[in-house]
Amino acid sequence: MLITDPLFYALAIPAFLLTGMSKGGFASGAGNLTVPLLSLVIPAPQAAGIALPMLCAMDLSGLRAMWGKWSTREMRAMLPGVVIGITLGGLAFGAMPERVVKGMIGLVILAFLSRTLWQKTRPVAPPRATPSRLRGGFWGMCSGFTSTIAHAGGPPAAIYLYPLGLERQQLMATTIVFFGIMNYLKLIPYFLVGQLNAANLMTALVLLPLAPIGVYFGIWLGKRINDRAYYRLLYTLLAITGAKLLVDGVMG
């Protein structure tokens, strides 16, 4: 049955607009706030089930705008790990407490940002990270796992991608394609655990117009700030997300 609670839509509309903007222009830095917000009024697994079709629709909008501009090298490095991570996440879905997953992600993010900040205070700026199939596969696996559990795959992917210093448009395109492939793969375990039921799909359909609006506004905004400000904003969003996930994990 379609969700009719006004409070749900009061939270869902800004949450999905923010997610679309994040996916379209800011490398998914704030996109994983959707499930925590919706979880205030509905169970977390149901929130994840409603969010997945929306994410898939956003990915289609983003792919149209960024087609052919991604980094093939990074996609090849990360995608094999994604398949493993989604498989593990599907097995753990509903069994592993969501707050434990959130707390773990939050700790990893804040540790990564602390290291990055420390490096920036050194007299000599650290060199850009070198691409690595091993590291890309590992963080891809982490991203696939956390994305399957709570649509929180952005931070692990960012830990690998951001230090590479990719050109802004290439980073945006790589992120959009990466999560597009991952979200469509996630449809399999979500169907198997029963979260793509009629009620969740109908609710997602009502919210569907928000998908292209958020994505295209994010792309528009992302193209209008310089690379330095862009990365600074990415790291700020990542810090806010990490802190929020850690608090969620601790407070439950």
Buried (B, 14 or more C-beta within 10 A) or exposed (E): EEBEEEEBBEBBEBBBBBBBBBBBBBBBBBBBBBBBBBBEBBEBBBBBBBBBBBBBBBBBBBBEBBEEBBBEBBBEBBBBBBBBBBBBBBBBBBEBBBBEBBBBBBBBBBEBBEEBEEEEEEEEEEEEBEBEBEBBBBBBBBBBBBBBBBBBBBBBBBBBBBBBEBEBBBBBBBBBBBBBBBBBBBBEBBEEBEBBEEEBBEBBEBBBEBBBBBBBBBBEBBEEBEEEEBBEBBBBBBBBBBBBBBBBBEEE
